[in-house]
Each structure stands twice: as C-alpha cells, then as structure tokens.
C-alpha cells in the first residue's frame, strides 16, 4: 500500500485488563514507539479456532523473533467471567502471549472501517501489520497454517 490515510489507521485502546495462561494482568503497557502487529479476535470461539489451526508455539515464536514489533491481541465479546475459559484455552495450546480483554467492544467501535469494511459483518480473526504511527501496512491472520501471514509479514521485517 503506497498511500496511507486515516481510514487505514489502527486506533488502539487502553489495555486495562489483559490475560495470559497464568492469569489476569492489570494495565498492560503498549510501547507506542514500535511498529505494531495488532490482532483482533472476535470471541472465545474465534480464539480457539485460531489456535486449533496454528502449530503449537508458533505465535510465541513469531513474537520472540520480532522484538522490534509490539504484538497486541484484542479479544472482544468477553466478560470478566470468561477469563477462566480464556486462560484454559491459552494453557491448552501452550500460549505465552497476552490478550487484551476488550470488555466494552471499544476496539471494534474505533476500528469498524478495518474490521467491517463492507458493512456486512465484522471480521473475527484479522491481524494488521502497522508502522509505529499505527498506519496499516498490510494484513493477514497471524499463526494460522491457512494464512499467508508469514509471507506478508516477511515484507516488513
């Protein structure tokens, strides 16, 4: 993409509640000085579907091998009561990365143009590769063996 405008910019929300396989994290700090890889996961079932299609440890390896990027995973349509289920899913697939719990559906609301581009329903698994100013450079689904993420991301590393 050679031309970037505000409609191609990811709007990040504050990470007040995050979760890992070890439990809840309060106020995860997002490093705004780095380029970002931002993944939107539409629900618990979307998270499980992504991890079922991803070789165990692949997402954590991508994160470890690309420390110049800030990796952010938003999951919405969840409640604080869902944290036990999410922790179980992360543990089942041996995931070390954290998920930002979007309890108020804010990420979708602020990024509707990117997550529902045709106005016919939200995408539930999408990863935006962004520069340090959050301008979208490209997109794919991280981790999944059914995605072109590795090939797409290689252009920006």
N, C-alpha and C positions, 0 to 999 in steps of 0.2 A: 504494500500500500504506500503510495508516494504522497498522498495528501491526507492530512490529519485535521479533523475539526472536532468541535465539542461533542458531536453525536458519536464520535469514536473514542471517547474518553471514559475510562472506568472511574466511577465515583466510589471511593472506599468508605466504609462505615467504621465507626469505632468498635474495636474488638473488646467489648466489655466482658463477655463470657466465652471462654474457649474450653475445649475438651481434648484430652489425649487418651490413650489407652490406660493411663494412670489415674485419670480423673479430671475434675474441673480446674481451670486456670482463670484467675481473675485478671482482667486488663492485660491481654497480650499486647506487646509493643510492636507496632508496624514501623519498619525502617523506611521512611519516605525518601531517603537519599538513593535507594537502589531501584533498578528496574524490577518489575514485578511479574509474577506468574500467578494470576488470580483465577481460582476455580469456583464456579457456582454449582452447588449440589442442591437440587430442589426438594429433597426429602430423605428420610431414613432409608426408604426402599431404593432410591437412586444411589445412595452411598453404598449400599450392599451390592447393587447391580454393578457399579463401577469396580468395586474390589473383587467381585467374582470374576470379572473379565481382565483383571490385572495380575500379572505374576507377583507372588508374594515378595514384598520388599522393594518392588520396582520404584514406587513413588518416593520412598525414603532415599533410595539410591540416587534418583534424579536430583533431589534436594541437596544431598550431600555433595554431589559432583558439580553443583552450580551455585556455590556460595555467594557469588556476586549478585544473585537474584533473591528477592524476598518472595517466598511462596506463601500464598494466603488461600485458605479454603473456607468458603462460606457455605453453611448449610442452613436452609430455612424451612419453614413449616414444621418447626420442632418446638417443644416445650421443655422447660427445665426438668419436668418429669420424665422426658425421653433420654436424659443423659445416661442412665444406666444401660439402656438398649444401645446407644451410640458407642459407649465405652466397650460393651460386649462385642460389637461389630469390629471396632478397631483392634481389639485384642485377638479376635478370631483370625484376622488377616495379618497379625503381627505388625501393625502400623505404628510408627513413632511420631508422625506429624500431627499437628493440632488442627482442629476445626473451629472456626468462629461460629458460635451459635447465634444465628440471626433470629432472635425471638420475636421481633416486630416486623419481619419481612421488609426491612429497610433497604437491603442491598438490591432486591428486585425492584422496589419502587424507584430508587435512584438510578437504576441501570436498565429500565424497561426497554429502551431503544436497542440495547445489545442483547437482551435476554428474551425478547419477544419481538423480533424485527419485522415480522409480517402481520403482527396483531392477531395471530390465530392461536396463541398459547405459548407459554413460557418454555424455553429450553431447560432441561433439568440437569444436564451434565455438559458444561462448557468451560473451557479454560481460555482465558485471554492472556496473551503474552504482551506485556506493556513496557514502554520505556519508563524512565524514572519520574516522568511527569504524568504517568498513568494513561498516556495515549496508546490505544490498541494498535499493535503492530501486526498481529495475526491471532488465530485461534485454532483450537483443536480440543480433544478430550485427553487430559493427562493420564498416563498409565495404561489405559485400556489397550489390549492387544488388537482391538478392532479399530484403533485410531491411528492417524498419521502424526501424532504429537511429536514423536522423536525426530522425524524428518523435518517438520515445520520448525521446531524449537532449535534445531541444529543451525538454521539460518541466522540466528540471533546470538548464539553463544560466543 
